[in-house]
Amino acid sequence: MSSRRTQERKSKFKKGIDQNEWRRRRNDQSVSIRKNKREEMVAKKRQLMPADPGGDMGPSLREEEVGVLVQTIRETPNPELRLESVMHLRKLLSSDKRPPIREIVSTGALPLFISFLASEDQPRLQFEAAWVLTNIASGTSDQTAAVVQAGAIPAFVSLMSSDREELREQAAWALGNIAGDSAENRDMILRAGALEPLLHCVSSTTQVTARRNCSWTLSNFCRGKPAPPLSLIYPAIGFLAMLLEKSEDEEILVDVCWALSYLTDGANERIESVVNQPGVVPRVVDLLDHHSKNLQTPSLRVIGNIVTGNEHQTQAVLNCPLALPLLKKLLHHENKPTKKEACWGLSNIAAGAPHQIGKLIEADIIPSVLELLQSSEFEIRKEAIWTLSNIATCGTPPQLAAIVSVHDSVILHFCNFLECTDVATVSVCLDALENILRLGSDMEKFPPPNPFVMQIEACGGLDIINSISDHQHNTIFDKVNSLLEYFDDIDDTFEPDVEEGGYGFGTGEVKDYQGGFNF
């Protein structure tokens, strides 16, 4: 290798793009992890009653019965008969067997039920009508849209200020179903002024079920894409922090953590609005060790989202003494998505500042990451290789030396991932390998020949690199050919000494620098 090339490579240890941009790219690669799947958090809930022992009626009888009930509600001058008919409809809707939502919507009676919400002199009718509308809003998007078009949002927002707690709770439930259907509905509700009375409802009730329902609705006010404007939802953030601190109810904590995960899923400004709340980050970190997976999952999502932010926001997590030990523990979790998301979080920390990468190495997380690379499914292994590649790209030369000199399999895993079909992953592995080869080109620490060139050849990596040298993606093509330059002038007669458990190179220079280097 010419001295000119050597000096060029020594002078530009590849730092890659800045950490914020690197995290944004990691964000793009993790869309599938970050998606809030329906099973993770129910968007709509129907209020059920015990099953009718009389059994289920056929579709034709059910439609006929609904028609008769709606006609009675419309025409009877008798308030007691009207209430009884509304209650009957509510019971049909609360059945867990084919609730007649479509049949009721098709009668065109939704505006009538909404008008009952204003019947303050008949609170029982208000409640039953609200229950009917709540369950209709739990149906399909078209059925929810019918409820909205009939004027439900302003009516339910008004009902949130009722002096009757059961009406406030029912209104909150209905608004939660409507907000859970779409971001457009959610923003309509927020702009209608529903947030303030909802927060009052949560804080004023002494009933656990009411507080749970209102907390669930609050989480739906925060969820959805695009995210709600921060100006509309900001008053909820301090309230969520209070619930997180004071509540021990698992259901409430689950909803609070999901709400925080939605709020932190985005720009740094959104993350900062949560990180700035005193006690929130340490509390969420503690919940990573909760016995319930239902609570672990959103807590992990919150932490994962925060470390996609800037250096200060990532540091807020690292300042919690348990953060890295618990993330390391979750790498061994029995649940595969939990492993994957924990590794995703660590990969974003690895895209941070050098002192933050140092914390990862000091916490002895690298062996656990390598263990995932040995035996896990591809999607988990991909997150693990991103963790190592981010250290190689964003860390310092001594930090990179620390992992490649102590852990012989690191280079092997980078080489193996060059054969995967994900272009972004191949690209970062090539970047990592080039940084490793640049490290080995430092004449002061590694006398020629470059020991890492020898290690790549010995593990079959050069064959893999050659096999993708005509890659159709231009970026990969250029990086591969840049990498091959390191192998141009290697003495073909040089034979590496393969020792048990790793690669030794004559005098074992790689292993002599386990403590790091002073570049």
N, C-alpha and C positions, 0 to 999 in steps of 0.2 A: 504494500500500500504506500503510495507516495506520501512524502512529508507534507505536501501542500494539502492533500485531502485530509490527512490526519489533523492538521491544524484547523481546517475549516470545521471539521466535525467536533473538535474539542471546544471550539469557540461558540457553538450554538446549540448547547443542550436544549432539547426541544421542550419549551414550556407550553406550546400550543396556544389555543385561544384563551382569553381570560376566564376566570372561574365562573362569572355570571353567565357568560355565553355557553360555557361547557355545561352548566346546570340546565340551561334552557334546552340544549340538545338532548340531555338526559331526560328531560321532561317529555320531549317529543317521542323518545323511545319507550316511554313507560305509560302510554295512553291506556293500554289494556289493563295495567295495574290500577290506574287511578280511576277508572270508570266506576261509577256508583251503580252497581248492578241492582236490579229490582229486589233480588233475594237478600241483599245486604241490609236494605232498609226499606220497609214497605212504604210506598208512596201514598196509598189510600187504604182506609180501613172502613169496613162496614160493621155497624152495630148490630150484633146478633142477639136473638132470644133463644131460649131452649126450644128444641125441635117440637113441632106439633105432633102429638101422639096419633092424630087422625090420619097422618100420612100425607103424601104429596098428591096434588090434583093434576090432571092432564092439562096441556096447554090451552085447549079450547075452553074448558071449564074455568080455568084461571083468568083468561081474557074476558070471559063473560062476567065473572064475579067482579073484576076490576072495573068494568064498564058500569055495572049496577052501583057499585060503591061511589064512583066518581059522580054519577048522575045524582045520587042522593045528596052528596056533599054540595053540589051546585044548587040544587032545587029546594032542599028542605028548609023550612023556616024554623025548624026545631033545633036549637043549639046543642042539645044533648045528643040527638040523633046524628048531627054533623060530627060532633066529637067522636062518637062511637064509630062512625064510618072511617074517619081519619085514623083512629087507633087500629081498626081492622086492616087498613092498607099498610100501616106501619108494621104490623105483625107479619103480613105477607112478605114485606121487604126484608124483614129481619130473619126470615127462614134461611137456613143454609142450603136449601134445595131450590135452585132456579128461581131467585127472587124476580118478581114481575116488573123489573125496571123499564124494559122496553114497552110493555103494555101501558104503564102509567104515563110515560112520556108521550106516547102516541095519542092519548086522550086530549092533549093540549091543556091539561089542568095545572101545569107548573106555576103559572102566574097566580092562580087561585091560592095554592099552598103558600106562596111567598107573601101574598096579602095577609094571610093568617099570622105571619110573624109580627105584624104590627098590632095585633089584637091584645093590647095590654090588659083589657078587662077580662080576658079569657086566657090566663097563663097556661092552663092545661092544653088548650088548643094550640097556643104558640109552641109549646114544647113538642107536641106530637107532630105538628107540621114541620118543625125544624128537624126532627128525627127522620121523617119521610124524605126530606130534601137531602139530608146528610147521606142516606143510603143510596139515593139516586145518583148523587155526585161521586159515589164510590165505583160507579160503573165505567163504561167505556169513555173514551175522550169525547165522542159525539154526545153521549148522555150527560157528561159533565158540562159540555158546551151549552146544552139545552137549558141546564139549570142557571148558568151564567147569563145567557141571553134573556132569560125571564126576569132578571134583575136581582139575583140572589146576593151578589157581593155587597152592595150598599145596605141591603136589608139585614144581612148577618153582621156586618160591621156595626150597625146601629144596635143590634141585639146584644153585642158584646158589652154594652154599657148598661144592660138590664140590672136591676137590683136583686134579681133572682139568680142564685149561683148555678142552678141546673140549666137555666137558659144560656148563661154565659158559656158554660162548658160545652153545651150542644152546638152553639154558634161557632166556638173555636174548632170543634171537631169538623164541622161542615167546611169551614174556611181552610182547614188543613187538607181535606180531600181535594178541594178546588185548586189550592196552591200546588199540591203534589202532582196535578195533571200536566201542567205546563209552566214554563217560565213566564209566558205572557199573562196567564191568570195570576201567578204569584205577584208580579209587579203591579197588576191592577189592584190587588188586595192591599199591597203595601201603600200604594198611592191613595187608596181610599181611607187610610188612617187606621188600619187594623192593628198595627204593632203595639202602640201604646196601651190600648185596652187589653190586649193579650198579655202583655207583661204585668199589668195590674192584676189580671185574673190569676196568673201563676203565683204572684207574691201574696195575694190576699186569701187564697183558698187554704183550708186546713185538711181538705180531702186528698188522700194520696192519688186516687184514681183521676180526680180532676187535674191535679198537678201533672200527672203522667200524660194525660191527653193534651194539655196545653203545651207541655214541653215537646211533645211529638209535632204539634202544629208549628211551633217555633222553629223546629228543625226543618220543616217543609218550607217555611218562609226563607230559609237560607240556601236551600238546595236548588239544583237545576242549572242548565246551561242555555244561554249565557248567565253568568252569576248576577244576582241582584245588584243594582248600583249601591256602592258602599254607603252613600248618603242616606239611602232608604233603610238600610239594615243596621247601621252603626249603633243606634241605641241598644240593640239586642246584645252586643258583644260583652259589655260590662255585666249585663244581667246573666248571660251564660257563664261568665267567670264566677259570679256569685253562686249560681247553682252548682257549678263544678266543685267549689270549695265546701259548700254547706250540706249538699245532699249525699246521702249514703244509699239511696234507692237505686238499684242496678238499672231499672228501666229508664229512669230519668237521666242517669249518667250516660247510658248508651245514646239517647237522643241528643244530649248536650255535646258529646264527643263527635257524633255525626255532623251536627250543626257546625262545630269548629272545623271539622275536616272540609266542609263545603266552603267555609269562609277563608281558609288558608290555601285553597286550590286556585292559585292565580298569581297575579303580580305581587311584587314585594310590598307594595302599599297595603294590600289585603293581609298578607302575612304579618306585617308590622302591627296592624290594628289588633291582632290577637296576642302577639308576643309582648306587646306593651302592657297587657293586663297583668297586674301583679299576681304571682302564684300560679298562673295558668300552665306554663310549660312544666314546672316541677310536678304539678299534680297529674298532668297527662303522662309524663314519664313514669310516675309511680303506677299508673293504671296499666302500663305495659305488662306488669307482673300480676294482673288480676286473674283470678281463676276462671273467669267466664270468657270464652272466645268471642261472644257477642260484644263484650266491652273492649277486649284486646284489639279487635280488628279496627274499629274507628280510632282508637287511641294511637295505634301504629300509623294509621293514615295521616293523622294530625302531625305527628313527629316527622313522617316522611315528607309531607308538604312543607313544613317549616324549613327543613334542611335543603330544599330546593331554592331557598332565598339567598340573601346576601351573606357575607361573612359574619356580620353582627347577629343575624337571625340564627344562623347555624350555631354560633357560639352560645346562644341562649340555651340550646339543647345540650351542648357539650359541658356547660357549666353545672349541669345536674350530675352529681357523682354516679348515679345509677344508670345514666343513659346508655353508655357504651356497653357495660356489662349486661344490661337487659336486652339490647339489640343483639349482642353476641348469643345470649341464651335463646332468643327467638330464631336464630339460624338453625337451631336443633329442634325446633317445634315439630310436632307430628303433622301439623296442617301445612300442606304444600304452599297454598297462597300466602300464608303467614311467613314462611321461610323466604319466599320470593320478595315480598314487600319489605321485610327486614333487610334483605341484601340490597334492595333498591335504595333504601334510606342510607345505608352505609356507603353505597357507591356515590351518592351525592355529597356526603361528608368528605369522601376521598377526592372530590372535585373542589375542595375548599382551599384555604390558605395552608402553607406548609406546616404551621404550628398545629393546625387541626388534623392534618394528615399524620403528624407525629403522634397525636393522641390515639389514633387508630392503631398505629404500630405498637405503641406502648401497651395498649389494652390487649395485645396478643390475639387480635381478631383474624390476622392473616391465616393461621392454621385452620380456623373454622371455615374461612372462605375457600381454602384449597380443598377441604373435605367435601364441600358442596360440589366443587368442580370434578371430584372423583366419582361421585355416585348419584347425583341428582338428575332430574329431568332437564331437558334442554333449556326451558325458559328460566329455570332457577340458575343453571350454569351460566346462562348469558348475563344475568345480573351480577353473578360472582366475577366473571371476567371483566365486566365494566368497572367493578371495584378496583381490581388490580391495575387495569389500564389507566384509570384516573390517577392512581398513585404514581404510575410511571410517567404520566403526562403533566400532572399538576404539582407533583412533589419535587423535592430537591434531589440532586445527584446522590447525596449521602442516604436519603430515604430510599431511593431506588436501589442503591447498593445494598442496603440493609435487607431488603426482601429477596433480591435475586441471589445474594451470597448465602443467606441462611436457608432459603427454601428452593431447593434445586428444581422442583417441578414447575415453577412459575413460567419459565421459558417454554417448556413443553406444552403447557396449556395455551399460551399465546399462539404457538405454532399450530396446534390442533384446531383452534377456532378460525384459522385462516380458510378452512374448508367449508365454513357455514355459509348459508345463502343470504344472511343479513349483511348488507353492504356496510352499514354504519358500524357494526361490530367488527367486521373485517378491517375496516379503516382504523379504528382505535387500537386494534391489536398490532397492526403494522406500525402505528405511531409508537406504541410501547416498545416493540422490538427495536425500532431505530434508536430510541433513547437508550436502550440497554447496550446496543452496539456502540453508540457514541461514548457511553460510560466506559466500555472496555477499551476504547481508543485512547484513553488518557494514559500517556506513556509513563507518567510519574507513579501511577498506582498499579497499572497493569502492563508490565513489559511485553513487547510483541512476542508471539502473535496474540491477537485479541482473543481472550479466553471464551467470550460469549459467541464469537463466530464458531469456535470449535464446538461449543455446547449445542448450538443450533444444528450444526452438521451432524453431530453424534446422535441427536434425538430424532433425526429424520426431517427436521424443519426445513432444511434447504430444498429438499425434494418438493415439499408442499409449496414453498415460495416460488420455485420454478414452475410448478403446475398452474399457478395463477398469474404467471408473468404476462399472459396475453388477455388479461381480464377485460371484459367489454366496458366496464365502468372506468372512465378516464382517470378519476382520482385514485382508484385502486391500482390501475396500470402504472401511473407515475410513482406511487409510493413503493410498489414492488421493485421497480427498476432502480429506484434510489437505494433501496435496501440491498439489492444484489451487488452494488458497487463495493460493499464491505467484503465481499467474497472474491473480488477480482484477483487480488495479488497474494492470496494465501498459498503457502507452500503445500503442494499436494502430498508431500512426503510426511507432513506432520500428522502424527497419530495421537489423539487424546487418550489419556489414561482413564479408563472407566472404572471407578471404584464402587464398592458396594454402597448403595444408598444415594449415589449421585455421581457427578462428574468431577474428577480431579484433573488438574492440568499441570503435571510435572511437580512443581513445588507447592501447588494448591493455593495460588494467590487469591482466588475468589473467597475461599473460606477464611483467609487470614484477616478479612476486613468486615467481620460480622458486626463489629461495633459502630460501623459507619466511617465516613471519610471526611476529611477537611479539605474541601475544594476551594 
